[in-house]
Amino acid sequence: MQETIKFINEKTNNFNPEFCVILGSGLGDFVDNYDSISIPYSEIPNFKQSTVKGHAGKLVFTEIEGKKFVFMQGRYHYYEGHSIQTVVYPIKVMKKLGVKSVILTNAAGAVNKDFKPADLMIITDHINLLGTNPLIGQNDDELGTRFPDMSEVYKKHLVELAEKCAKNLKIKIQKGVYAACTGPSYETPTEVKMLRTLGADAVGMSTVPEAIVANYCGMNVLGISCLTNYAAGITKNPLTHNEVIESASAAKEKFQALLLEILKNI
């Protein structure tokens, strides 16, 4: 960790960001037009290269409205074969860099039949179905307590801020519960039915480990899903990753507009 932090601080001249934004599938180019310092994951000690299409694999440091942000252009997924500790390592790095709030974005499948592809959903809570927890193992008392409370992982004041920003932009917004499954296979129709019964509104393959660790580290968390498709069984169409990328691109303009509005007002 010290090696990672030292490298980043030298590259950024001790930038010390206050906010971190993880850009999910289809959102990677959000910061391309900002004056920034960009560091490929492959250069950062103890970081891994992201292998998923649509995830560039870079840390981007920039200022927006006088506030300091670090963007992750892409993330690690458990299904890539990484350990769960590797998946959340960047979140622990963010804490050490001074980040106080994290915005997690992702592409997800709609489980709630009232939601539609290209809808944006603010995450109000989650269901961890990964079969593991990123806090398993020796606890780092500098980062957080052994048994963190999970009553309000996704902070209500940030949910309200996101709702307000969407209203200002006249963007329809949904709110709901995000379920995380390991992937990389999509869920079966019966599994989707189970998720609906459990109370999930959307399902994906990321975000939850990061949210758990960010909450554990005492950071404020906001989560937003771009619903790129109906989950299996809701329609008769087969699911493909290309569809996810295409749908995310179709919703990108409003997603980026909402994200920028939130960043201006956070």
Secondary structure as UniProt FT lines:
FT   HELIX           2..12
FT   STRAND          19..23
FT   TURN            25..26
FT   HELIX           28..31
FT   TURN            32..33
FT   STRAND          36..40
FT   HELIX           41..43
FT   TURN            45..46
FT   TURN            53..54
FT   STRAND          58..64
FT   TURN            65..66
FT   STRAND          67..73
FT   HELIX           78..80
FT   HELIX           84..97
FT   STRAND          101..110
FT   TURN            113..114
FT   TURN            117..118
FT   STRAND          120..128
FT   TURN            134..135
FT   TURN            141..143
FT   TURN            151..152
FT   HELIX           156..168
FT   TURN            169..170
FT   STRAND          173..180
FT   HELIX           189..198
FT   STRAND          202..204
FT   HELIX           208..216
FT   TURN            217..218
FT   STRAND          220..230
FT   TURN            232..233
FT   HELIX           241..265
//
